[in-house]
């Protein structure tokens, strides 16, 4: 549909057509990268090798809008925890790009008191969570986080952007699924 619109713009406004084609190309590239991640077995290699901050920073560089990632005290966690948080953050980033009309997005990761916390905040249009129909994306995010014992909250208001906040229990010490502590030693 967007290609057809861009095609129609070519004759009327070449500059706008070029801009539209650039956006379409970026979206197609992102879709292809997502398909490649799925083809590799759902768990992205960078997430497996280097953890949440590195994997999310790589995704932020590919995003269609400026995304900043801040991480504080984040170690390695069981695969299911890292996967749940990673894919929830990606869904929140996709929502910001598609619906929020945001100019910037901030991703914050922090760990304290046996809990991994993530927050994805945008400066977009916002919405009224009370009157919005819970889409499959938001429900899927909540299901992912709840499956690992966590919780998800969406904060938004018209004109005030949106924040998706999740908390996941991680226990003490940030031991990875393979039994290693973040420094590579066994407990």
N, C-alpha and C positions, 0 to 999 in steps of 0.2 A: 504494500500500500504506500509506504513512504517512498519507494523507488518511483512509483507512478506519479506521486506528487512532485518529486524532484524533476522528473522528466517534463512535466507540465511547466515547471518553473524555468527550465532552460531557455525557453523562448521569451518569457516575460521578464525574468530577473536572473541573469547568469550568476551574479554574486551570491544571491540567496540559494540558488540551485547548487552551487559549489559547496556552500556551507552545509546544506542539507545532506549532500552526498558524503561529505566528510564525517558527519554524525552517523550516517548509516554504515559507513565503513568501520568506524570505531565500534559500533554495536555488533557488527558481524564478526569482527576480530575477537571481541569479548565473548561472544557466543561460542566461537570456535575454541577458544582457550578453556571455557567451561566444559565443553564436550571432551576436550583432551584430558582434563582433570578427571572427568567421569570414566573415561576409557582406561585410565591408569588405576582404577580400582577405588574410586571415591576419595580415598585418603591422599591428598596431594603430597608429592615427594618432599617439597620444601617444608611443609608442616611436619612431616615425619622426621626430617633431618635436623631442622633448626628451630622448630617450635612456633608458637602463635605469633609473637611479635614479628619475626622475619617473614612468615607467610602472609600476614595481614599487610605489612609494609609493601610486599611485592604486589599484592592486589590493589593497594592504594595507588601505586604508580601506574596501574593500568586503568584506573577509574576514569569515567568520562567527566568528572568534576574534581576539584581539588580536595584531597583527603589527607588529613594529618593523623598519624598514629602515635600515641604516647603509651608507654608501658612502664609500670613500676612494680618491682618485686615479683615479676612473673617468672616462674620456673617451668619445668616440664611436668606434665600431668598425664594420667592415663589417656590412652588414645581416644576413648569414647568422649571424655571431657573436652579434650582439645578439638575434636571433630565437631561436637555440638556447638561450642563457642565460635569456631571458625565459620561454620556454615550459617549460623545466626547473624554474625556480623556481615557476611557477604549478602545475605538477604536484606538486611537493613540498608546496606549501601545501595543495592539495586533499587529498593523502594525510594530512597532519597533521590536517586538519579531519575527514576521514572515519574514519580508523582509529586515530589516536594517543591520542584522549581528552586532548589537550593543552590547557593553559590559556593558553600564550603561545608565539609563534613569533618567532624572530629571523632576519632575512635580512641577510647581510653580503656586500657587493661590494667587491673591492679589485683594484687593478692595480699590478703591479710586475714588473720584470725580464721585460718582453715577455710577460706572462701576465695574463689576467683570471681572477680567482678568485671563486667564489660559494659561499656556504654557507647552508643553510636548516636551522636547529636548532629542535627543539621540546622541551618539557618533559613529553611524554606518556609513555605506557606502555612504549614501546620494544618491540623484538622481537629474536629471535636470527636475524641475517642468514644464518647457516649452515644453519639448518633451515627457513627461510622459502622458499616457492616464489616465484621471481622473477616478479612480476606483469607485466602488459603495460605498466603505468605506469612502473615502474623500468626495464624493458628499453627502452621508448621514450625515456626520459630519457637513458640511456646511449648509445643510437643517435644521438640528436640531437647530443650533445656530441662523440662520436667522429667524426661526419660533418664537423665543423670542426676536427679534429685534436686534440681534447681528451680528457679522461678524467673519469670520475665514480666516486665512492666513497660507499658508504652505511655509516655507523657507527651501531650501535645495540646495546643490550642490554636485556633485560627489566627494566623499572622505571627505566631511565636515559634515556629519550627517544631521539630519532633525529636524526642530522645527515646531510644530503646535501651532499657537497662536490664541486665541479667546478672543473676548470682548463682554460682554453682559451688557446692561443697567439695573441697579437695583434700581434706585431711591434713595431717602435719607433714612438713618437710618437702612437699612437692615431689615425692618419689614417682618416677615414671613407671609405666606398665611393665617394662623389662626389669624392674627391680633396682635400677640405678638411680642414684640421686643426681641432680642436675650437673654436678661436677664430674660424673662418670664413675663414682665409687659406689660400692654396695653398702647397704645399711647394716 
